[in-house]
Structures are given as structure tokens and as C-alpha cells.
């Protein structure tokens, strides 16, 4: 028994050394199936002999260990990836930010194409295109995206994009407004209906939900980027209609709160003035993509309804033609 334990320990030690030597490299030999040597009682691979090859020696050691432990040996050639809760949250936030940016770029591209279709590719003579280009600069959309879509608009078969709004009943009495910019209306509505049906929601008649919202210009400011009192003073002094604080939840950490946003609500007339005041005050902000819909009143729901509505919203936003989803959930 002692001899077997000593042998097993020696084999494990040598195996660790071999692992360090070949980290990231498969320990399998390049030949085909192993052969059994009846004289030595060991496995080896053709065409080399068990005693003349490092690869064969490793196979023998592994075979001997399996005889001792009577278990299947697993060889790791890389470290397993472990993601903690904090890393997972960071990855989730980054994914959400990337998705939001991709949606913005997609919408600007569609608006560029629609403007070019209506008035031509020159912003000098096409005021609609000039307005879209100015908005793209304001939103920090890369110049190449605008130029690429101006070129794309002149391609054969490229249709203009149409704005559509669809209304959806969520869970717990929550209503949703889905904004779409599409060149294929039938494709868009079919995709939305399928997602709503799969998630257990229900399509609403036109006008059933939109009256619960108002369209405004909104400046989004991350909680960690601005002092609340300073933000209120600047916004109200510049003529903002309201400053909406982010909702708080019992299970939120300080890091979660720092990643939420204040919403400075304003009109189109004083929107530029508010942005200028924020810049002067050194407060970082994210402008809207033209306008947003805000609920006139909000509805509070239980945790189950909240999770179901979140799932429905996420899947709607994953659709190519959907640009935004607004909800009156608190």
C-alpha cells in the first residue's frame, strides 16, 4: 500500500512538471490509436517504442496512474475562466452601452439614407440631410458612418426608411411604445408580434398607450458625473422643465447607483442652452437621439412583472428595426 501511494505521488509530481512544460499544448501524440504491449503490460503509440519517446513515456505514466487510481484522468491545457459577480456586472453594463451605441449609429444611418432619398446627397441644398449631419456631430457619431450611408442611399434597390410606432401591453398594467425606423414595414411588424407573443405580452390598438406619454428633449447625466445640487442649479437656471432622479431599489449597491442617470427634461428651444451650461459647469452628459417619450404617470409593479417586462423590452430592442422602447413602469 505504501509503495503504491509513493508511486502515485511521484507520478503526480512528474505530471505537474510535464504540465508546466507543455502548458497550452495538447498532450496527445500525433499518431493514431495506442497499442498494447503484452510483454510490458503498457500502452504505447506507433511507430515509436515506449522507451524512445517523451510522448510515449507520458502515455505510460498516465496509464500507470489510471491503474492505481482507477479513475479517468483529465488534462487541462489552460486555466478555467471564472467571472465574479462584479466582473459580470461590468460586462453586462458594457454590453448594454455597446448595444445602445449600436442602436444610435443605426438610427443615424437610417435617417441619413431617408434624407438623401428625399433631397439628394448634398447637405448644401438638402436641409434635411444637413440637420441629420449636425445631429450626428452633436451625438459624437463617427463621420465615416454618415459618409457610408450617404453612399449607400444611392445604391440600387435601397429604399427610404419609414418611421412607425407600435403599442404593446406588458405585465402589471404597464404600457410600452415601440419606435421603429424600417425599410420593410411588414418584416418589422411581424418580428415585433412574434416577440410580444413569445414573451406573453399583447399588441395594443393605435392610440391606446401613446396618450400616456409626452415627447420631450432629454439630457442624460450619469449620477457619478455630476453633483445633484449643482446639476439642479444649472438645469433650472437654463430653463429646464424638470430633473428626474433615477429610481432606487433595495438590493442596489453603491456601484449600481453610480451607473444610473439623471434626466434633464427640456424643450427643443432651450435644449442647446442647457448643453452649453452643462459644458461650462464641467458636467459630462449624453444627449438624446432627437427626442424621447416620458410617461406622464408611472405604474409600480411587483418583482415578477418587473422581470417579465424587462425581458420583453430587451428582446424588442434586439430587433434590427426597433430603435427605442418606452415604458410607463416606475
Residue frames relative to the residue before (quaternion, step in Angstrom):
aa qw qx qy qz dx dy dz
X 1.0000 0.0000 0.0000 0.0000 0.00 0.00 0.00
X 0.6664 0.5045 -0.2945 0.4634 3.59 0.93 -0.98
X 0.6468 0.5217 -0.3157 0.4580 3.56 1.01 -0.87
X 0.6476 0.5174 -0.3162 0.4615 3.57 1.00 -0.84
X 0.6526 0.5133 -0.3129 0.4612 3.58 0.98 -0.87
X 0.6459 0.5196 -0.3121 0.4642 3.57 1.02 -0.84
X 0.6515 0.5147 -0.3089 0.4639 3.55 0.99 -0.87
X 0.6503 0.5196 -0.3142 0.4566 3.54 0.98 -0.87
X 0.6482 0.5209 -0.3134 0.4586 3.57 1.02 -0.84
X 0.6483 0.5196 -0.3152 0.4587 3.57 0.98 -0.84
X 0.6508 0.5231 -0.3099 0.4548 3.53 1.00 -0.87
X 0.6543 0.5107 -0.3176 0.4585 3.58 0.96 -0.87
X 0.6320 0.5364 -0.3270 0.4537 3.58 1.05 -0.81
X 0.6778 0.4822 -0.2825 0.4778 3.56 0.91 -0.98
X 0.6180 0.5482 -0.3396 0.4497 3.56 1.06 -0.76
X 0.6389 0.5266 -0.3233 0.4583 3.60 1.01 -0.82
X 0.6400 0.5187 -0.3159 0.4708 3.56 1.05 -0.82
X 0.6581 0.5036 -0.3043 0.4698 3.56 0.96 -0.91
X 0.6262 0.5442 -0.3369 0.4452 3.57 1.06 -0.77
X 0.6538 0.5041 -0.3091 0.4722 3.58 0.95 -0.89
X 0.6435 0.5398 -0.3121 0.4440 3.55 1.07 -0.83
X 0.8102 0.2566 -0.1049 0.5165 3.56 0.98 -0.87
X 0.2059 0.8123 -0.5253 0.1475 3.60 1.13 0.55
X 0.8015 0.2214 -0.1985 0.5189 3.54 -0.81 1.07
X 0.6873 0.4215 -0.2749 0.5238 3.59 1.25 -0.04
X 0.5014 -0.6605 0.4601 0.3172 3.56 -0.86 0.88
X 0.3761 -0.7363 0.5217 0.2106 3.58 -1.03 0.83
X 0.4886 0.6621 -0.4379 0.3622 3.56 1.24 0.10
X 0.4328 -0.6803 0.5232 0.2758 3.58 -1.04 0.72
X 0.5706 -0.6541 0.3827 0.3165 3.57 -1.05 0.64
X 0.5912 0.5936 -0.3801 0.3921 3.60 1.17 -0.24
X 0.6795 -0.5062 0.3489 0.4005 3.54 -1.29 -0.01
X 0.8408 -0.1839 0.1210 0.4945 3.60 -1.05 -0.67
X 0.5104 -0.6455 0.4608 0.3324 3.62 -1.07 0.65
X 0.3092 -0.7373 0.5725 0.1817 3.57 -1.19 0.67
X 0.3727 -0.7240 0.5385 0.2166 3.55 -1.17 0.53
X 0.2397 -0.7568 0.5956 0.1224 3.58 -0.83 1.05
X 0.3218 -0.7841 0.4989 0.1808 3.59 -0.34 1.24
X 0.6154 0.5627 -0.3554 0.4224 3.60 1.15 -0.54
X 0.7824 0.3156 -0.1655 0.5108 3.55 0.87 -0.94
X 0.3857 -0.7317 0.4797 0.2929 3.57 1.24 -0.39
X 0.6045 0.5518 -0.3505 0.4551 3.58 1.20 0.53
X 0.4419 -0.6578 0.5438 0.2761 3.50 -1.37 0.43
X 0.0911 0.7711 -0.6294 0.0292 3.57 -1.12 0.63
X 0.4379 -0.7008 0.5035 0.2524 3.57 -1.29 0.32
X 0.4253 -0.6639 0.5533 0.2688 3.56 -1.08 0.74
X 0.6311 -0.1599 -0.7455 -0.1425 1.50 -2.24 1.12
X 0.5315 0.6425 -0.4161 0.3627 3.63 1.21 0.04
X 0.4790 -0.6644 0.4952 0.2895 3.55 -1.23 0.54
X 0.6606 -0.5318 0.3390 0.4073 3.62 -1.16 0.45
X 0.7393 0.4426 -0.2421 0.4461 3.61 1.01 -0.68
X 0.7161 0.4840 -0.2544 0.4339 3.61 1.17 -0.29
X 0.7456 0.3651 -0.2062 0.5179 3.58 1.18 0.12
X 0.5028 -0.6381 0.4958 0.3070 3.55 -1.02 0.84
X 0.6332 0.5469 -0.3269 0.4394 3.53 0.99 -0.84
X 0.6742 0.4864 -0.2893 0.4745 3.58 0.95 -0.91
X 0.6267 0.5383 -0.3379 0.4508 3.56 1.02 -0.80
X 0.6376 0.5202 -0.3244 0.4666 3.55 0.96 -0.80
X 0.6391 0.5235 -0.3259 0.4597 3.57 0.99 -0.84
X 0.6419 0.5249 -0.3210 0.4577 3.60 0.98 -0.86
X 0.6614 0.5117 -0.3096 0.4527 3.57 0.89 -0.95
X 0.6525 0.5076 -0.3141 0.4669 3.52 0.94 -0.87
X 0.6523 0.5206 -0.3110 0.4547 3.57 0.98 -0.88
X 0.6521 0.5133 -0.3129 0.4619 3.59 0.99 -0.87
X 0.6523 0.5109 -0.3269 0.4545 3.57 0.98 -0.81
X 0.6416 0.5261 -0.3261 0.4530 3.56 1.01 -0.80
X 0.6164 0.5323 -0.3490 0.4636 3.57 1.10 -0.64
X 0.6791 0.4942 -0.2903 0.4586 3.57 1.00 -0.86
X 0.7846 0.3502 -0.1799 0.4790 3.57 0.81 -0.98
X 0.2427 -0.7989 0.5078 0.2123 3.57 1.30 -0.40
X 0.5847 0.5442 -0.3853 0.4621 3.56 0.98 0.86
X 0.5466 -0.6070 0.4653 0.3410 3.55 -1.26 0.39
X 0.2955 -0.7665 0.5461 0.1642 3.57 -0.81 0.99
X 0.1617 -0.7752 0.6052 0.0814 3.55 -1.00 0.89
X 0.1902 -0.7879 0.5797 0.0835 3.54 -0.89 0.96
X 0.1581 -0.7736 0.6089 0.0762 3.58 -0.73 1.11
X 0.1519 -0.7996 0.5755 0.0799 3.57 -0.76 1.01
X 0.7614 0.1630 -0.1712 0.6036 3.59 1.27 0.25
X 0.5746 -0.5997 0.4311 0.3525 3.53 -1.22 0.46
X 0.4789 -0.6640 0.4801 0.3152 3.62 -0.93 0.80
X 0.4166 -0.7111 0.5133 0.2393 3.55 -1.07 0.77
X 0.0448 -0.7864 0.6160 -0.0048 3.55 -0.79 1.05
X 0.1012 -0.7970 0.5941 0.0406 3.57 -0.84 0.94
X 0.3144 -0.7683 0.5328 0.1640 3.54 -0.59 1.15
X 0.7248 -0.4424 0.3003 0.4345 3.53 -1.32 0.17
X 0.6635 0.5092 -0.3137 0.4495 3.58 0.92 -0.91
X 0.6586 0.5051 -0.3085 0.4647 3.58 0.93 -0.90
X 0.6321 0.5385 -0.3257 0.4520 3.55 1.04 -0.81
X 0.6540 0.5075 -0.3149 0.4642 3.58 0.98 -0.85
X 0.6407 0.5224 -0.3228 0.4609 3.58 0.97 -0.87
X 0.6538 0.5075 -0.3087 0.4688 3.57 0.97 -0.90
X 0.6463 0.5207 -0.3188 0.4577 3.58 1.00 -0.82
X 0.6618 0.5019 -0.3069 0.4647 3.57 0.94 -0.90
X 0.6525 0.5105 -0.3183 0.4608 3.56 0.94 -0.89
X 0.6372 0.5278 -0.3260 0.4574 3.56 1.02 -0.80
X 0.6538 0.5067 -0.3067 0.4709 3.56 1.01 -0.83
X 0.6525 0.5092 -0.3127 0.4659 3.59 0.99 -0.82
X 0.6495 0.5104 -0.3133 0.4686 3.58 0.99 -0.83
X 0.6505 0.5154 -0.3115 0.4628 3.57 1.00 -0.85
X 0.6406 0.5242 -0.3153 0.4642 3.58 1.03 -0.83
X 0.6612 0.5016 -0.2995 0.4707 3.57 0.97 -0.86
X 0.6415 0.5240 -0.3210 0.4593 3.58 1.00 -0.83
X 0.6358 0.5249 -0.3204 0.4665 3.58 1.04 -0.80
X 0.6424 0.5230 -0.3173 0.4616 3.57 0.99 -0.85
X 0.6694 0.4959 -0.3023 0.4632 3.59 0.85 -0.94
X 0.6451 0.5257 -0.3165 0.4553 3.55 1.01 -0.84
X 0.6674 0.5035 -0.3076 0.4543 3.58 0.92 -0.89
X 0.6472 0.5081 -0.3268 0.4649 3.59 0.92 -0.87
X 0.6347 0.5385 -0.3254 0.4487 3.58 0.99 -0.83
X 0.6596 0.5013 -0.3012 0.4722 3.57 0.98 -0.85
X 0.6564 0.5095 -0.3113 0.4611 3.58 0.97 -0.85
X 0.6118 0.5402 -0.3434 0.4647 3.58 1.08 -0.71
X 0.6641 0.5072 -0.3039 0.4575 3.58 0.88 -0.95
X 0.6637 0.5064 -0.3051 0.4582 3.59 0.91 -0.91
X 0.6571 0.5083 -0.3112 0.4615 3.59 0.98 -0.84
X 0.6516 0.5057 -0.3131 0.4708 3.60 0.97 -0.86
X 0.6345 0.5402 -0.3287 0.4444 3.59 0.97 -0.81
X 0.7104 0.4667 -0.2582 0.4592 3.56 1.05 -0.79
X 0.8639 0.1172 -0.0098 0.4898 3.59 0.87 -0.91
X 0.6543 -0.5319 0.3256 0.4277 3.59 1.20 0.23
X 0.6231 -0.6206 0.3621 0.3090 3.58 -1.28 0.42
X 0.6179 0.5564 -0.3529 0.4291 3.62 1.23 -0.09
X 0.3631 -0.7460 0.5133 0.2195 3.63 -0.65 1.06
X 0.5401 0.6189 -0.4038 0.4028 3.61 1.23 -0.31
X 0.7778 0.3017 -0.1549 0.5292 3.56 0.91 -0.94
X 0.7009 0.4139 -0.2477 0.5255 3.60 1.24 -0.41
X 0.2474 -0.8115 0.5139 0.1270 3.58 -0.09 1.29
X 0.6088 0.5551 -0.3570 0.4403 3.61 1.08 -0.66
X 0.6602 0.4916 -0.2996 0.4825 3.57 0.99 -0.85
X 0.6269 0.5391 -0.3340 0.4527 3.58 1.00 -0.81
X 0.6498 0.5169 -0.3129 0.4612 3.59 1.02 -0.79
X 0.6522 0.5060 -0.3135 0.4694 3.58 1.00 -0.81
X 0.6405 0.5216 -0.3210 0.4633 3.59 1.00 -0.83
X 0.6448 0.5161 -0.3158 0.4671 3.58 1.00 -0.83
X 0.6507 0.5059 -0.3096 0.4740 3.57 1.01 -0.81
X 0.6206 0.5434 -0.3357 0.4547 3.59 1.04 -0.78
X 0.6406 0.5107 -0.3238 0.4732 3.60 1.02 -0.78
X 0.6482 0.5382 -0.3026 0.4456 3.55 0.98 -0.90
X 0.7377 0.3987 -0.2042 0.5051 3.56 1.10 -0.79
X 0.4553 -0.7164 0.4225 0.3178 3.59 1.30 0.19
X 0.2853 0.7403 -0.5468 0.2676 3.57 0.99 0.83
X 0.5221 -0.6637 0.4288 0.3210 3.62 -0.75 0.98
X 0.5742 -0.6317 0.4130 0.3173 3.55 -1.01 0.90
X 0.6409 0.5547 -0.3372 0.4097 3.59 1.02 -0.78
X 0.5924 0.5606 -0.3708 0.4443 3.59 1.16 -0.54
X 0.6452 0.5059 -0.3123 0.4798 3.58 1.00 -0.83
X 0.6860 0.4895 -0.2903 0.4534 3.59 0.82 -0.97
X 0.6457 0.5313 -0.3247 0.4419 3.58 0.99 -0.82
X 0.7065 0.4561 -0.2637 0.4725 3.59 0.98 -0.80
X 0.5583 0.5525 -0.3974 0.4746 3.58 1.19 -0.38
X 0.6615 0.4898 -0.2897 0.4885 3.56 1.00 -0.85
X 0.6495 0.5366 -0.3112 0.4397 3.56 0.98 -0.88
X 0.6144 0.5848 -0.3431 0.4034 3.60 1.07 -0.75
X 0.6958 0.4742 -0.2715 0.4662 3.58 1.14 -0.60
X 0.4938 0.6686 -0.4274 0.3558 3.57 1.28 -0.10
X 0.5593 -0.6185 0.4442 0.3276 3.53 -1.13 0.71
X 0.7963 0.2928 -0.2287 0.4774 3.55 -0.93 0.92
X 0.5638 0.5912 -0.3986 0.4167 3.60 1.23 -0.18
X 0.2158 -0.7995 0.5526 0.0939 3.56 -0.62 1.15
X 0.5660 -0.5715 0.4648 0.3700 3.55 -1.28 0.36
X 0.4430 -0.6906 0.5093 0.2595 3.57 -1.19 0.56
X 0.2337 -0.7736 0.5822 0.0889 3.51 -1.08 0.88
X 0.3545 -0.7227 0.5521 0.2175 3.57 -0.98 0.84
X 0.0164 0.7853 -0.6173 0.0454 3.56 -0.94 0.96
X 0.1695 -0.7590 0.6191 0.1096 3.56 -1.22 0.55
X 0.0678 -0.7784 0.6238 0.0202 3.56 -0.96 0.95
X 0.2561 -0.7809 0.5582 0.1143 3.54 -1.07 0.80
X 0.1006 -0.8156 0.5693 -0.0251 3.55 -0.93 1.00
X 0.3121 -0.6993 0.6081 0.2095 3.54 -1.16 0.73
X 0.2234 -0.7726 0.5819 0.1205 3.54 -0.79 1.06
X 0.6767 -0.4609 0.3720 0.4374 3.56 -1.07 -0.78
X 0.7969 0.2768 -0.2171 0.4911 3.56 -1.12 0.67
X 0.6625 -0.5219 0.3043 0.4429 3.59 1.16 0.55
X 0.4559 0.6940 -0.4382 0.3442 3.59 1.29 0.21
X 0.2173 -0.7679 0.5905 0.1203 3.54 -1.06 0.83
X 0.1479 -0.7894 0.5921 0.0663 3.58 -1.14 0.67
X 0.1726 -0.7491 0.6314 0.1021 3.53 -1.13 0.77
X 0.1541 -0.8050 0.5718 0.0363 3.55 -0.67 1.18
X 0.1866 -0.7902 0.5781 0.0805 3.57 -0.64 1.17
X 0.0666 -0.8071 0.5862 -0.0246 3.55 -0.85 1.06
X 0.0486 -0.7402 0.6692 0.0436 3.54 -1.16 0.72
X 0.1497 0.8396 -0.4891 0.1829 3.57 -0.19 1.28
X 0.3447 -0.7051 0.5737 0.2342 3.52 -1.28 0.42
X 0.7343 0.2693 -0.1919 0.5928 3.60 1.33 0.03
X 0.2520 -0.8191 0.4987 0.1298 3.58 0.06 1.33
X 0.6607 0.5200 -0.3212 0.4357 3.61 0.86 -0.89
X 0.6336 0.5267 -0.3219 0.4664 3.58 1.03 -0.79
X 0.6746 0.5188 -0.2931 0.4357 3.56 0.91 -0.95
X 0.7093 0.4559 -0.2812 0.4582 3.57 0.75 -0.99
X 0.6175 0.5393 -0.3481 0.4547 3.60 1.07 -0.67
X 0.6612 0.5045 -0.3049 0.4641 3.59 0.96 -0.87
X 0.6549 0.5069 -0.3135 0.4646 3.59 0.98 -0.84
X 0.6473 0.5212 -0.3204 0.4546 3.59 0.91 -0.88
X 0.6521 0.5232 -0.3170 0.4479 3.57 0.96 -0.84
X 0.6650 0.4945 -0.3070 0.4680 3.60 0.91 -0.89
X 0.6572 0.5137 -0.3104 0.4559 3.59 0.90 -0.94
X 0.6615 0.5031 -0.3033 0.4662 3.59 0.94 -0.86
X 0.6703 0.5075 -0.3002 0.4505 3.60 0.89 -0.93
X 0.7198 0.4384 -0.2443 0.4796 3.60 1.04 -0.76
X 0.5562 -0.6448 0.3799 0.3613 3.59 1.25 -0.07
X 0.4895 0.6477 -0.4434 0.3799 3.59 1.23 0.28
X 0.3210 -0.7346 0.5618 0.2044 3.54 -1.29 -0.27
X 0.4445 -0.6727 0.5229 0.2766 3.56 -0.98 0.87
X 0.2540 -0.7747 0.5653 0.1254 3.58 -1.01 0.86
X 0.5747 -0.5794 0.4490 0.3639 3.56 -1.23 0.46
X 0.6163 -0.5587 0.3945 0.3904 3.62 -1.10 0.59
X 0.7987 0.2720 -0.2214 0.4889 3.58 -0.88 0.96
X 0.5161 0.6687 -0.4082 0.3461 3.59 1.26 -0.19
X 0.7985 0.2685 -0.1084 0.5278 3.59 1.12 -0.68
X 0.6033 0.6129 -0.3696 0.3517 3.61 0.95 -0.75
X 0.6120 0.5666 -0.3651 0.4137 3.63 1.07 -0.60
X 0.6159 0.5530 -0.3422 0.4447 3.60 1.25 -0.28
X 0.7019 0.4251 -0.2407 0.5184 3.60 1.33 -0.09
X 0.1843 -0.7429 0.6260 0.1494 3.55 -1.31 0.33
X 0.3722 -0.7324 0.5278 0.2156 3.57 -1.04 0.79
X 0.0690 0.8011 -0.5835 0.1145 3.55 -0.74 1.13
X 0.4647 -0.5854 0.5576 0.3610 3.53 -1.38 0.05
X 0.0753 -0.8112 0.5799 -0.0039 3.57 -0.93 0.90
X 0.1603 -0.7401 0.6443 0.1067 3.55 -1.07 0.82
X 0.2128 -0.7941 0.5616 0.0938 3.58 -0.67 1.13
X 0.0329 -0.8046 0.5919 -0.0344 3.56 -0.80 1.08
X 0.4143 -0.7168 0.5051 0.2437 3.56 -0.68 1.12
X 0.5869 -0.6148 0.4025 0.3398 3.57 -0.97 0.92
X 0.6944 0.4895 -0.2741 0.4506 3.57 0.98 -0.85
X 0.6760 0.5143 -0.2890 0.4416 3.61 1.24 -0.31
X 0.8119 0.1916 -0.1023 0.5418 3.60 1.18 -0.14
X 0.4432 -0.6578 0.5433 0.2750 3.53 -1.16 0.72
X 0.5461 -0.6645 0.4011 0.3150 3.57 -0.82 1.01
X 0.6901 0.4792 -0.2906 0.4578 3.61 0.80 -0.97
X 0.6483 0.5079 -0.3165 0.4707 3.59 0.98 -0.84
X 0.6483 0.5300 -0.3084 0.4513 3.55 0.98 -0.90
X 0.6542 0.5100 -0.3086 0.4655 3.58 0.93 -0.90
X 0.6616 0.5187 -0.3101 0.4438 3.57 0.92 -0.91
X 0.6784 0.4876 -0.2883 0.4679 3.58 0.90 -0.94
X 0.6905 0.5002 -0.2882 0.4358 3.57 0.81 -1.03
X 0.7065 0.4549 -0.2763 0.4664 3.57 0.81 -0.96
X 0.6257 0.5351 -0.3334 0.4593 3.58 1.09 -0.68
X 0.7000 0.4529 -0.2592 0.4875 3.58 1.12 -0.70
X 0.6145 -0.6032 0.3326 0.3847 3.59 1.27 0.07
X 0.3089 0.7573 -0.5203 0.2454 3.61 1.15 0.48
X 0.4995 -0.6670 0.4694 0.2919 3.57 -1.08 0.72
X 0.7989 -0.1042 0.1234 0.5793 3.55 1.00 -0.82
X 0.1799 -0.7261 0.6443 0.1590 3.55 -1.33 0.32
X 0.1698 -0.8134 0.5537 0.0540 3.56 -0.43 1.26
X 0.3105 -0.7515 0.5551 0.1752 3.55 -0.75 1.05
X 0.5447 -0.6207 0.4387 0.3544 3.62 -1.07 0.62
X 0.5253 -0.6201 0.4683 0.3468 3.61 -1.10 0.61
X 0.2422 -0.7602 0.5856 0.1430 3.57 -1.16 0.61
X 0.1710 -0.7805 0.5972 0.0695 3.55 -1.16 0.72
X 0.6488 -0.5756 0.3471 0.3567 3.55 -1.15 0.70
X 0.7582 0.4014 -0.2148 0.4669 3.59 0.94 -0.84
X 0.4397 0.7074 -0.4553 0.3146 3.62 1.22 0.21
X 0.3227 -0.7083 0.5936 0.2042 3.52 -1.15 0.72
X 0.6810 -0.4618 0.3578 0.4416 3.59 -1.29 0.12
X 0.6242 0.5399 -0.3304 0.4579 3.55 1.10 -0.72
X 0.6292 0.5286 -0.3312 0.4637 3.59 1.03 -0.78
X 0.6603 0.5151 -0.3027 0.4550 3.56 0.94 -0.93
X 0.6623 0.5219 -0.3090 0.4398 3.60 0.97 -0.87
X 0.6828 0.4755 -0.2824 0.4775 3.60 1.21 -0.44
X 0.5528 0.5919 -0.4022 0.4269 3.61 1.27 0.06
X 0.3979 -0.7540 0.4949 0.1680 3.59 -1.28 0.31
X 0.3471 -0.6311 0.6441 0.2575 3.49 -1.34 0.56
X 0.1959 -0.7577 0.6082 0.1327 3.57 -1.19 0.58
X 0.1702 -0.7689 0.6110 0.0811 3.56 -0.63 1.16
X 0.1893 -0.8091 0.5527 0.0633 3.56 -0.46 1.26
X 0.1113 0.7985 -0.5809 0.1119 3.58 -0.83 1.00
X 0.5214 -0.6014 0.4940 0.3498 3.55 -1.33 -0.02
X 0.6736 -0.4797 0.3667 0.4263 3.55 -1.29 0.18
X 0.6328 0.5706 -0.3288 0.4072 3.58 1.11 -0.74
X 0.8034 0.2693 -0.1510 0.5092 3.63 0.88 -0.83
X 0.3413 0.7674 -0.4800 0.2534 3.58 1.29 0.21
X 0.6924 0.4768 -0.2823 0.4621 3.61 0.81 -0.98
X 0.6305 0.5400 -0.3321 0.4479 3.58 1.04 -0.77
X 0.6491 0.5122 -0.3129 0.4674 3.59 1.01 -0.81
X 0.6351 0.5197 -0.3321 0.4650 3.60 0.98 -0.79
X 0.6475 0.5190 -0.3179 0.4586 3.59 0.98 -0.83
X 0.6607 0.5100 -0.3018 0.4607 3.58 0.96 -0.87
X 0.6424 0.5170 -0.3185 0.4675 3.58 1.03 -0.78
X 0.6330 0.5197 -0.3275 0.4711 3.58 1.01 -0.79
X 0.6505 0.5205 -0.3100 0.4581 3.58 0.95 -0.89
X 0.7078 0.4519 -0.2506 0.4818 3.58 1.07 -0.76
X 0.4752 -0.7039 0.4170 0.3239 3.58 1.31 -0.01
X 0.4722 0.6657 -0.4424 0.3717 3.60 1.17 0.57
X 0.3561 -0.7316 0.5447 0.2032 3.56 -0.72 1.09
X 0.0021 -0.8110 0.5839 -0.0366 3.58 -1.04 0.75
X 0.2785 -0.7100 0.6149 0.2005 3.53 -1.38 0.23
X 0.2982 -0.7689 0.5320 0.1919 3.62 -0.45 1.11
X 0.5602 -0.5855 0.4487 0.3769 3.57 -1.23 0.31
X 0.5381 -0.6258 0.4498 0.3412 3.57 -1.26 0.07
X 0.7840 -0.1460 0.0746 0.5987 3.56 1.18 0.59
X 0.7049 -0.3168 0.2332 0.5902 3.54 0.91 -1.00
X 0.2064 -0.7558 0.6046 0.1436 3.55 -1.31 0.25
X 0.3785 -0.6753 0.5742 0.2665 3.53 -1.31 0.33
X 0.0879 -0.7856 0.6116 0.0312 3.56 -0.83 1.01
X 0.4716 -0.6763 0.4757 0.3064 3.62 -0.93 0.78
X 0.4831 -0.6560 0.4961 0.3002 3.58 -1.02 0.78
X 0.7612 0.0069 -0.0105 0.6483 3.56 1.12 -0.77
X 0.3173 -0.7593 0.5393 0.1787 3.58 -1.12 0.60
X 0.3309 -0.7330 0.5699 0.1688 3.53 -1.29 0.56
X 0.2680 -0.7551 0.5781 0.1539 3.56 -0.89 0.94
X 0.0753 -0.8096 0.5821 -0.0030 3.58 -0.85 1.00
X 0.5762 -0.5797 0.4375 0.3750 3.56 -1.28 0.25
X 0.7304 -0.4549 0.2867 0.4212 3.57 -1.30 0.23
X 0.6462 0.5325 -0.3320 0.4344 3.58 0.97 -0.82
X 0.6679 0.4870 -0.2936 0.4801 3.58 0.92 -0.93
X 0.6228 0.5500 -0.3359 0.4437 3.57 1.04 -0.78
X 0.6697 0.4908 -0.2952 0.4727 3.59 0.93 -0.89
X 0.6565 0.5104 -0.3111 0.4601 3.60 0.98 -0.84
X 0.6595 0.4974 -0.3040 0.4746 3.59 1.00 -0.82
X 0.6241 0.5334 -0.3345 0.4627 3.57 1.06 -0.75
X 0.6520 0.5121 -0.3106 0.4649 3.59 0.96 -0.86
X 0.6533 0.5131 -0.3058 0.4651 3.58 0.96 -0.88
X 0.6618 0.5102 -0.3016 0.4592 3.58 0.92 -0.93
X 0.6525 0.5297 -0.3095 0.4448 3.57 0.94 -0.94
X 0.7000 0.4694 -0.2750 0.4627 3.58 0.89 -0.93
X 0.6132 0.5260 -0.3543 0.4710 3.59 1.10 -0.56
X 0.6772 0.4975 -0.2901 0.4581 3.58 0.95 -0.87
X 0.5998 0.5661 -0.3596 0.4364 3.59 1.19 -0.40
X 0.5535 0.6094 -0.3952 0.4076 3.61 1.23 -0.34
X 0.5856 -0.6396 0.3821 0.3192 3.55 -0.94 0.94
X 0.7552 0.4227 -0.2196 0.4504 3.59 0.88 -0.94
X 0.5962 0.5752 -0.3667 0.4233 3.61 1.23 -0.29
X 0.2132 -0.8009 0.5506 0.0992 3.57 -0.76 1.08
X 0.8105 -0.0490 0.0627 0.5803 3.60 1.01 -0.69
X 0.1267 -0.7470 0.6469 0.0869 3.53 -1.29 0.56
X 0.0944 -0.7969 0.5963 0.0209 3.58 -0.72 1.11
X 0.0749 -0.8051 0.5883 0.0027 3.56 -1.01 0.85
X 0.3801 -0.7190 0.5306 0.2387 3.59 -1.16 0.54
X 0.3605 0.7230 -0.5043 0.3050 3.57 1.20 0.46
X 0.4705 -0.6862 0.4797 0.2787 3.58 -0.94 0.88
